[in-house]
């Protein structure tokens, strides 16, 4: 070939080599193991880091979720939120490892299954055809026999093969002989060749569970819902007795107090910290100084109370001019208790006379104002599946189909084909060996088995 011809074919050769290298990487067991490890780390992160539900109906739902975060995650919220670690199921953190693992599992499943079928055929035909698959390790040893010194030794040329057969039988190999060639085929644990297939199927089950979790499993699904409103529950008299924020020496509001009175009964009081913005919503964490005890007809419920601002025209601590104030009170019940929601809307006494705001030093207060609200009792049974991800994607793929139906930890399958080849006065035994995986200890045991006295070492 001329230099011009070599240059002409060089790009094509490099292209084939690059494709071959890429294919080798895709079907590599190590690459599959890395993708499985990466996916496992992501799923573990979703268990450690609280995940946001996808169906926040109101900013108040976010506030309740945020208030339930452990202190550490509240401190690192800006960083974790910027990295989308509270929304792993909706970001590349989840979908990239899942896509990688799915591609690797499908390639290995499609690539390995024909190899297993060929193993079955090889056992029936008493032959071994090398299979170029990373999970199947093939090698050929040659055991050179000592040349016979007499006619009696020559007639016993089958003795070494029989001795190897006995040694393999002790190692739980099943021996079969080909009558036409005299070759021996020893195999053990033939069913364990299918163990990787079960693992790949377990990975696909894990991926399916993870995708279902990402699409539907992290929302609060309302399984049972009922809403009741009675005339006696509507138009309760709500009085805002006092609202006084407090500020520091620089004029920044650091807290405050709110006092409400419902139906001229016991006042409800809150101590507030400074509102701040998280995820586009204004959060007002409440330090509860009193527990609201509310009685409806013959039903009594003791609930924790938090104050949530909703649809505020401007944040409270930027309340520079008289304006109407809209906010909600939510009674956060125990998970199995009814959810009581009280919507309170402050209205002006007339369209021309808004509620007066009285300045008190660096703070301000709103004197008693007549407020009207409505109470609805919603009985809900919530399935918070995002706290138990799709049963941790189908229990990690049925624990990867019970780790190949418990075949992976056991001794690996193997096929050994032995045949005596005579050449002149001397002879040799060829030993073709195939094993599953890279089990060095098992390979060494097989090689130690294929050693006879008065022979040269296998090559």
ABEGO torsion letter per residue (X at the ends): XBAAAAAAAAAAAAAAAAAAAAAAAAABAAAAAAAAAAAAAAAAAAAABBBBBABBABAAAAAAAAAABBAAAAAAAAAAAAAGAAAAAABAAAAAAAAAAAAAAAAAAAAAAAAAAAAAAAAAAGBBBBBBBAABBBBBBBBBBBBBABAAAAAAAAAAAAAAAAAAAAAGBBBBBBAAAGBBBBBBGAAAAAAAAAAAAAAAAAAAAAAAAAAAAABBBBABBBBBBBAAABGBBBBBABBBBBBBAAGBBABEBBBBBBGGBBBBBBBBBBBBBBGGBBBBBBBBABBBBBBBEABBBBBBBBBBBBGBABBAAABABBBBBBBBBBBBBBAABBBBBBBBBBBBABAABBBBBBBBEABBBBBBBBBBBBBBBBBBBBBBAAABBGGGGGGGGGGGGGGGGGAAABBBBBBBBBBBBBBEABBBBBBBBBBBEBBAAAAAAAAAAABBBGBBBBX
